[in-house]
Amino acid sequence: MADQMMMTTTTQTNTSIDICLQNYKWFINSAQCTNSSLTQLSDVEQRLLTLIDKIPVFVDKANIFSEEAKSITKRWREASLMLSKHAQVLEFLEIPQLMETCVRNNCYEEALQLYSYVHKLERRYGSTIPLIS
């Protein structure tokens, strides 16, 4: 029985050696693929670490961009509103010249009405009208 086991072990060992020799090329290719995969995974890991390091800087710059965009949008809205109210703003800006013309031409009644109108506008809007600098 011991001889039979020894023979079986020898046969199996020889079969294993034959299989290894026949598939040697595949084992080498498999090892090379595994090595290549590990190298590439290491490279990916390094790139991910670099990306993780750069994310806070990107977030900060994105926040700065967002704030600047909000500021530009606000200024654009104010300018658009001013443009849409151009005729009214122009009339308002002509009030001092109209007042001077009324006084110069002795139209005191109209000058007082104009003063009353301006005073009414001041009470209505006060300091809520923003000035664009």
C-alpha positions in Angstrom: 0.0 0.0 0.0 2.8 2.4 0.7 4.3 1.6 -2.6 1.0 2.3 -4.3 0.7 5.6 -2.5 4.2 6.5 -3.4 3.5 5.7 -7.0 0.3 7.7 -7.0 2.2 10.7 -5.5 4.9 10.4 -8.1 2.4 10.2 -10.9 0.5 13.2 -9.6 3.7 15.1 -9.2 4.8 14.3 -12.7 1.4 15.2 -14.0 1.6 18.5 -12.2 5.0 19.2 -13.6 3.8 18.4 -17.1 0.8 20.8 -16.7 3.1 23.5 -15.4 5.6 23.1 -18.2 2.7 23.0 -20.8 1.1 26.2 -19.3 4.3 28.0 -18.4 3.7 30.7 -20.9 0.2 31.3 -19.4 1.5 31.5 -15.9 4.1 34.1 -17.0 1.4 36.1 -18.8 -0.9 35.9 -15.8 1.9 37.1 -13.5 2.7 40.0 -15.9 -0.9 41.0 -16.1 -1.2 40.9 -12.3 2.0 43.0 -12.0 0.7 45.5 -14.6 -2.7 45.7 -12.9 -1.0 46.5 -9.5 1.2 49.1 -11.1 -1.8 50.8 -12.8 -3.8 50.6 -9.6 -1.0 52.2 -7.7 -0.9 55.0 -10.3 -4.6 55.5 -10.0 -4.3 55.7 -6.2 -1.6 58.3 -6.5 -3.7 60.4 -8.9 -6.7 60.1 -6.6 -4.6 61.3 -3.7 -3.4 64.3 -5.8 -7.0 65.0 -6.8 -8.2 64.8 -3.1 -5.4 67.3 -2.2 -6.6 69.7 -4.9 -10.3 69.6 -4.2 -10.3 72.2 -1.3 -8.5 74.7 -3.6 -11.1 74.0 -6.3 -13.9 74.5 -3.9 -12.5 77.8 -2.6 -12.1 79.1 -6.2 -15.6 77.9 -7.1 -17.0 79.8 -4.1 -15.0 82.9 -5.1 -16.4 82.6 -8.6 -19.9 82.2 -7.3 -19.7 85.3 -5.1 -18.3 87.3 -8.1 -21.1 86.0 -10.3 -23.7 87.0 -7.7 -22.2 90.5 -7.5 -22.2 90.8 -11.3 -25.8 89.5 -11.5 -26.9 92.1 -8.8 -25.2 94.9 -10.7 -26.7 93.7 -14.0 -30.2 93.7 -12.4 -29.7 97.2 -11.0 -28.5 98.4 -14.4 -31.4 96.7 -16.2 -33.8 98.3 -13.7 -32.2 101.7 -14.2 -32.5 101.2 -18.0 -36.1 100.2 -17.8 -36.9 103.3 -15.7 -34.7 105.6 -17.9 -37.5 108.0 -18.8 -38.6 108.4 -15.2 -35.0 108.8 -14.0 -34.4 111.4 -16.7 -37.5 113.4 -15.6 -36.3 113.2 -12.0 -32.9 114.5 -13.0 -34.4 117.4 -14.9 -36.3 118.7 -11.8 -33.5 121.0 -10.6 -33.2 122.6 -14.0 -37.0 122.9 -14.2 -37.1 124.5 -10.7 -34.4 127.0 -11.8 -36.4 127.9 -15.0 -39.6 128.4 -13.0 -37.9 130.7 -10.5 -36.1 132.6 -13.3 -39.3 133.1 -15.2 -41.2 134.3 -12.0 -43.4 131.2 -12.1 -43.4 130.8 -8.3 -46.7 128.9 -8.1 -45.3 126.2 -10.4 -42.0 126.2 -8.4 -43.9 125.6 -5.2 -45.9 122.8 -6.8 -42.6 121.3 -8.0 -41.1 121.6 -4.5 -44.2 119.9 -3.0 -43.9 117.1 -5.5 -40.2 116.6 -4.7 -40.9 116.6 -1.0 -43.7 114.0 -1.5 -41.2 111.8 -3.4 -38.7 112.2 -0.6 -41.2 111.1 2.0 -42.3 108.2 -0.1 -38.9 106.8 -1.1 -36.6 108.4 1.4 -33.2 106.6 1.4 -34.5 103.4 -0.2 -33.4 104.4 -3.7 -29.9 103.0 -4.2 -27.3 105.1 -6.0 -25.2 103.3 -8.6 -21.6 104.2 -8.1 
